[in-house]
Amino acid sequence: MYRAVRLASGGGGVLGFGARLPVRLPFSAYATVKGTGDVRLDRFKNEYYAAQDAVRDEMDLTTLFERWGLIERVDGSLFLTWTGALLFGPTDRLPTGMHTDVQVRVESGGILSLYGLPMVMAYAKLSRLLSRLWEDSWEDPSRRDEAGRPLAFASYPRTALTEALVNFVIHRDYVEGDMAYVNILDDRVEMKNPGASPRSEEELLSYQEPLQLPPDRNALAIRVFSRTRLNQRQGGGILRIRRALVENGNVTGDGDPALSIDNDPVGNRFTITIYRCPPPQALSEATGHYLQPLADRYRYR
């Protein structure tokens, strides 16, 4: 971890690595993201193989990541590929031409800017931030399950926000030199990305079975993300969002999912908007504005 810290802080030259990064740095960064603090590489390796139900002796991580196309050998040394850097590269040292910046804007003035983060770390930070929204929950005594217990509801179902966030991260056009945005408003969450979808808004809002999608710009990164089990069956993310919204009560007056999509192939932009399920009026008045903690936390960033 000493070398990883020195490299991340720009001290690679002192260690004799120059501008090239050894593959152990993204491995340690990934392990740290998965834990609450620093995580030993040997522990990460054991946990990784246990999660994959694999035999540890069959393949080490270097061989595995090389087969996945995340690292490559150049003159006998291992280096990150474009996809490897996009997924696990060190903060603020991503390759030239790769744009990963995200700005989060919270109603009432809170702003958080994430610059130069790889996909895995960006997902982790955004997921922690959005968790405040699905944790805003309540029980409805007027609606009960078969055992007679009140049903629980949330401002936003976790499945819907998680699926939207995964899509936001994996389908973005990382070559397009523009910022991506997450706007958290009083009645909705908007995720705006460089990178249009090959499917129309109408098709995305109506399909009932996972879509067969053409090759994606980030196909290799998506396959690796799927191995983490964050990305479920490809082509079905928005379907899962729609079903989770209906189940939680995030619906329009017609009973449709409270969801809108703006797909702009000309401008190469994609926006998904998920609308909030408001709590009962009495509960809302008792607990205050649910976005205030987020606005206060990020007001000066």
N, C-alpha and C positions, 0 to 999 in steps of 0.2 A: 504493500500500500504506500510505502514511502515514495517509490518511483512514480506511482500513479499520481500522488499529490504533487510531486515536483513537476511532472509533465503537464498536469492540468493548470498549474500556475505559470507555465511558460518556461520552466527550467530544464527542458529536454536537452539543450546544448551542453549543460554542465554534466549531464549523465552520459553524454556521448551518443544520444539518439538523434540529434539534429531536429529537423522538421518532421521526421517520420515517427509514428507512434507505434510502440509494440502492442500486440493484440490484447495483452493482459489489461490494459487500461479500460477499454470498453467493458470487458468482463466484470471488472471490479465495480465500475460505475453502475452496471446493470444490477449487480448484487446489492449495491447500496440503495438503489431505487426501490428494490423489493422489500427492504427491511426498514426498521425504524431508525437504524444507525449504521455504522460501519459493519460490513459483513465480510468474513474471511472467504477467500476464494475456494478453499477446500470445502467449506460448509455449503457455499452456493452450488458447487458442483454436485455434492451429495443430494441436496434438495432438488436440484434440477432433474437429475436422473430418477429420483424417487417419484417426482411428479409425472415423468414420462413413462414410468413403468419399464425402464430399460435396465439392462445389465451394465453396471459401471465399467466392467473390465473390457467390454466389447469395443468401446470407442471413447477417446478422450475428447474434451471440448474443442481442442484445436482442430482435430479431424472432422468433428461434427460441423463446426462453423465453416470450415473450408468446403465441405460438401454442400452446405446451404448457400454458398456463394457470398458469404459475409466477409471472408478474408481470402487472400490469394498470396501465392509465393512469388517473390520477385528477387532474382539473384540469391536464392536460398533463404531469404528473410520473409516474414509474414507481415502483410499490411492489410488494412481495411479496404474493402471495395467501396464503391459509391453507396450501395445499399447498407453495408456494414456501418459506414460512418453516419448515414442517415438514421439508422436505428440506435446505435450505441456510442457514437462518437463523443469526444469530450466537449464540454460546454465552451462556446466561443471559439472553437478551433475546427469548425466544419469546413469542408472544401469550398473553394471559391465557386460561386454560381449556385450554391445550395441555399435556399431561403426558407427558414423555419420559424421566423418571428411570429408571435401571436400577441394580440392585445386584448385584455379582458376589461370590459367597461360595465360598471355596476351603477344602476340608477341611484341618484343622490350624490354622485360625484366620485365614487371609488374607481380607480384605474390600476391595473397591474399589467406590466409589459414583460413578456418572456422573450429574450433575445438569444439566438444561437443555440437552442436546446435540441438534442436529438429527439426522435419520435417517442422513445420509451419514457424519457424524463419529462417531456412535454405532456404526455398522456397522464403520467403520475401526478404532476402538479395540478393540472386542470381537473382531474378526477377528485382530488382532495378539496379543491375549491368548490366544485359543484355539489359535493356531498352535503353541504349546508342546505341545498334545495330539497333533496329527497329526505333529509332528516326532519324537515318541517312537516310533521305528520300529526294526525289526530284520530280519535275513535268516534264513530257515528252511532250513537245508541239506537237510532231509528232503523239501522240496518244491521242484521246479525247473521252469524254463520249457523250451521246446523246444530252446533253445541250451545247456541244461545249467546255467544260472545259478540260484543260489538265489532263490526268490521273496521279495519284500520285503513286510512287513506293518507296520501301525501300531496303536497303541492305539485310535485312531479314524481312519477314512478321512477325508481332507480334504473330499471331496465331500459326505459326510454332514453334517459339522459346518457347512460353508459353506451348504448348502441349508437346514439347520435355522435358522441364524442369519439368513439372508435372510428366511425366513418369520416369524421372531421379530420382525424389524424392520418388515416391510411390512404384516403383518396385525394388528398391535397396535391396540387401541382407545385412541387418544391423547386422547380426551375423558374417559375413565374416570380419575378422580383417584386412581390407585393405582400403586405401584411395580411394575416388572417385575423378575424375578430370573433370574440364571444361576447355578446351583449346580454346582460342579465337585467331585465326590466321588471317592473312590478307585476305585469300580467303575462310575461312570456320570456323565453330564452331564444336568442338568435345565434346561429353559428354560420359565419360567412367565410368562405374559402376561395382562394384561387383554384380553378380546376372544375370545369363543367362535367356533368354526368352524361353518358351516352344515351340515357333514357329520359323521356319527357316527364314533366311534372305529373301529367294525368296518369301515366303508366305507373309511376312510383307510388302514387296515392291510391291505386286501385288494385294492384296485383295481389293474388291470393296464394301463390306458390313462389318459392325462391326463383329469382330470375337467372337465366343463363346470360352472363355478362361477357362482353368482348374483352380481350386482353387489357388489363389496367396499366396505367403509366407506372404504378408502383407494385407490379405483380409479385416480384420477389419479396419485397417488404411485407406485402399482405400475407404471403404464405408463411413467413416467419412469425408474424403477429398471430396468425391462426394457431401456431404451435404453442403459443402462450395461453391459448384458450380465451383470450380477450375477444378476438374476432370469431364469432360463431360461423355457422354455415354461410359461405359467401353468396351474395345475391339476396339475402333475406333480412338484412338489418332494418330496413324501413318497415317491412312487414311486422317485425317484432316490436318496433316502436309503436305502430298503430294499434296493435293488439294490447300492449301494456297501457296505453292511454285510455282505451275504452274500458279496460278492467278497473282502472283507478278512478274513472269518472271524469277524465279530461276530455270532454266531448262538447260538440256544438249543440245548438238547439235541435238539430235534426238527428242527433245521436252519432254523428261521424266523429272520428278522432280529431281532437283540437290541434291540428297540424297543418302547416303550409310549407310549400317548397317553391323556390324560385331558381330555375335552372337556366343559365344564360350562356349558350354555346358561343355566341359572338363575342361577348366580353370575357369568356372563360371564367365564370364565377358560379358558385353554387351556394345557396342559402337555405337552411332548414330552420323553421320556427316552430317551437313547441309551446303551447299555451298552458297556463297554470290552472290547476283545479283549486278554486278558492275555498278556504275553510268556512265553517259556519260563522255567521256574523258575530255572534257572542264570543266565540273563541278568538277571532281576529282582533276584537277590541281588547280582550284580556291580555293577549301576548304581545301586542304592538306590531310594528312593521317588520316582517320577517327578513327583509334585505338589509336592515340597518347594520347588523354585525359585519356583513361583507363590505358595505360602503365605508364603515368606519375603519376597518382593517386596512383597506387598500387606498384610502383617500389621498395619501401623499406619495404614492409610488409612481 
